[in-house]
């Protein structure tokens, strides 16, 4: 009897031991499966984030005029602005600045690039509304451009009620209406030297500011009434400033190419065509492919590169040519 009890106890204990081992094994397998799925999901999000962070190339946004599709003066500039906004909204990943879900919420380089493009779109739209589509300061502004400009100046971080994309699309619709009326002869565009010089002045101011912010990646001394003060871009902001400048330069290449076409007679009369092409060449150099996985911030004469200083050099040269171009347009 005693032996039977012992056998029975041994059998029950053995069963419980095997059952506990099975449960522990199942939990371990489930844990590994969850970790594996999370790792796979993270890898997929990283690949998508890398794909979304690829910058558009310098391919023309507007086809050249032809016998089948002639374009009136001014339509190339307006169509280029529309093309820039279309690229922002329809590139891989769409407009990322206001994303609140991964992987978009993790990305900061592409949103900075988008802001650089958006600033140039806003400046050109303001120039169109204020100067280029008006014969003089006392004339009425174009109603479509009056709708488009505030839409493009909407907050770029709004994700709902309304979303930034919806407001920008309304701006594109208004600008498209202006383009249709312009090519039909019901809207105006005045390719004057003074209106172009005004926009060039705005661009020069933007480039000067970007150059200074890029140069601050290594710190610089500013002489003030109180003496010298040193300003340096925070380490986490260096790549943001770099990509904002890169996006701004990308947009300017397209806008200047459009200006070259629409203001051809003015530029030839002012002997300013060479200056304009020099600016385009300097800005195109800023779009060379990045050979480094990150923005390097070495010292000016150190062992590693400083991408911000290289970008600042190209923008400074372009800005100097911008100043010469404005002088030619005003006096030449």
Residue, then its C-alpha position, 0 to 999 in steps of 0.5 A: x500500500x505504501x509502495x502504491x502511494x509512493x508510485x502514485x505520488x511519483x506519477x502525479x509529480x512527474x505529470x505536473x513537472x512535464x506540464x510545467x515544462x510545457x507551459x514554460x516552453x510555450x511562453x518562451x516560444x511566444x516571447x521569441x515570436x513576439x520579439x521576432x515580429x517586433x524586430x521585423x516590424x522595426x526593420x520594415x519601418x526603417x526601410x520605409x523611412x529610408x525610402x521616404x527620405x530620398x530627395x527628388x532629383x533635378x528633373x524638369x518639373x515643367x515640360x518645355x513649350x512646343x508647337x502642340x503645347x505653347x506656353x505664354x510668358x509667366x506660365x512656366x514660373x506659375x507651373x513650376x510653383x505648382x510642380x514644387x507643391x505637387x512634389x511635396x505632396x506626392x513624393x514617396x511618403x507624401x508630406x511628412x512634416x505633420x506626420x504623427x505615426x511611424x516612420x514619418x514621426x521619427x524622420x527629421x531630415x525630410x521634414x527640414x527639406x520640405x520646409x526649405x522648399x515651402x519657404x521658396x514657394x511662399x516667397x515666389x507666390x508672394x512675388x506673383x501676387x504682389x508684383x509679377x501679376x500686377x501692372x503697378x502698385x495701384x492695380x488690383x491683385x489677381x483673385x486666384x493668387x490672393x487665395x493661393x498665397x495664404x493657403x501656402x502660408x498655412x501651418x506646416x505642422x497641422x495634421x487635422x482640422x484642417x490638415x496642412x495637405x488639404x490647405x496646400x491642395x486648395x492653394x494649388x487649385x487656386x494657382x491652377x485657376x490662375x495658370x488656366x486663365x493666364x494661358x487663355x488670356x484672361x489673367x496677366x503676368x508682367x515680366x518687368x525687371x523691377x518685379x524680378x529684382x524684388x524677388x531676387x532680393x528676397x532670395x538673397x536674404x534667404x540665402x544669406x541667412x542660411x549661410x550664416x546658420x550653416x556656418x554656425x555649425x562650428x561656432x563663430x564670433x559675432x562682434x556686438x556693442x557688448x563685445x564678442x559673442x559666440x553662437x553655435x548650432x546645437x548638435x541635434x539641429x545641424x542636420x536639420x539646417x543642412x537639409x533645409x538649405x538643401x531643400x531651399x536650393x533644390x527649389x531655387x534651381x527650378x524657380x531660376x530655370x523658370x525665370x530664365x525662360x519667362x524673363x529671357x528678354x529682360x535678362x538679355x537686355x540687362x546682360x544678366x543671363x550669365x549671372x543667372x546661369x552662374x547662380x543655377x550652377x552653384x545651386x546645382x552643386x548643392x544637390x550632389x549625392x551624399x556619400x556619408x550616411x549622416x551629416x558630418x560636422x568636422x572642424x574647418x581644417x580637421x580630419x573629417x569633412x564638414x558638410x555644413x561648411x561646404x553647403x554654406x560655401x555654395x550658398x554664399x557664392x550663389x548669394x554673391x551672384x544674386x547681389x550682382x544680378x539684382x544690381x544688373x536688373x536695377x541699373x544695367 
